[in-house]
Amino acid sequence: MANNQDVIAIYSRKSRFTGKGESIGNQVDMCRAYIRTAFGEAYADQAVVFEAEGFSGGNLNRPDFQRMTRAARDHTFRAVVVSRLHCISRSISSSLT
């Protein structure tokens, strides 16, 4: 894979470890499975993972989220895949403004 158009980012978030719901690892596995189906094996293997465990979805002040946002502005990957949209934020409309 030669350039940023060949890289897919995965973002996963879990506000706290409870033993319930999807773990960070399960979310990443689901995202890789989707990437494998939609883009191919090489994209799934080379995906860049951004994780936020222990951070609330109520705000965007999460270190890996900020790192991913900067990378997106720099066009270092082609797309972001999440297992569920609420991993980005609980309130998508307020996050996009």
C-alpha positions in Angstrom: 0.0 0.0 0.0 1.6 3.1 -1.2 -0.4 6.2 -0.2 -3.0 7.7 2.1 -5.8 6.6 -0.2 -4.8 3.0 0.7 -5.3 3.4 4.4 -8.5 3.0 6.4 -8.9 4.2 9.9 -10.8 2.4 12.7 -12.2 4.3 15.6 -13.5 2.5 18.7 -14.7 3.9 22.0 -16.0 2.5 25.3 -16.7 4.8 28.1 -15.8 2.4 30.8 -15.1 -1.3 31.4 -18.3 -2.9 32.5 -18.1 -6.4 31.0 -21.3 -5.5 29.0 -21.6 -4.3 25.5 -18.9 -4.4 22.9 -15.3 -4.3 24.0 -12.7 -2.2 22.2 -11.2 -5.4 20.8 -14.6 -6.7 19.5 -15.3 -3.3 17.9 -12.0 -3.4 16.1 -12.6 -6.9 14.9 -16.1 -6.0 13.6 -14.6 -3.0 11.8 -11.8 -5.1 10.2 -14.4 -7.7 9.1 -16.3 -4.9 7.4 -13.2 -3.4 5.8 -12.2 -6.9 4.6 -15.6 -7.2 2.9 -15.8 -3.7 1.5 -12.2 -3.0 0.6 -10.2 -6.2 0.7 -7.8 -8.1 2.9 -4.9 -5.8 2.5 -6.9 -2.8 3.7 -8.1 -4.7 6.8 -4.5 -5.8 7.6 -3.2 -2.2 7.2 -6.0 -0.4 9.0 -4.9 2.2 11.5 -6.7 1.9 14.9 -7.6 4.8 17.1 -9.0 3.8 20.5 -10.7 5.6 23.4 -11.3 3.4 26.4 -12.6 5.1 29.5 -13.7 8.3 27.7 -17.3 9.6 27.5 -19.0 10.1 24.2 -20.4 13.4 25.7 -17.5 15.4 24.4 -14.7 15.2 21.8 -11.8 15.7 24.2 -10.3 12.3 23.8 -6.6 12.0 22.9 -7.0 9.4 20.2 -10.1 11.1 18.8 -8.1 14.3 18.5 -5.2 12.5 16.9 -7.5 10.9 14.4 -9.1 14.3 13.7 -5.7 15.8 13.0 -4.8 12.8 10.7 -8.1 13.3 8.8 -7.3 17.0 8.3 -3.9 15.9 6.9 -5.6 13.4 4.6 -3.5 10.5 6.0 -6.3 8.0 5.4 -9.2 7.5 3.0 -12.1 6.6 5.4 -13.0 6.0 9.1 -14.9 2.9 10.0 -16.8 2.6 13.4 -18.8 -0.3 14.7 -21.6 2.1 15.7 -22.0 5.8 15.1 -22.3 6.6 18.9 -18.6 5.7 19.2 -17.9 9.1 17.6 -20.3 11.0 19.9 -23.6 10.5 21.6 -24.9 13.6 19.9 -23.7 13.6 16.3 -25.5 16.8 15.3 -23.7 18.8 18.0 -20.4 17.1 17.1 -20.5 18.3 13.5 -20.9 22.0 14.1 
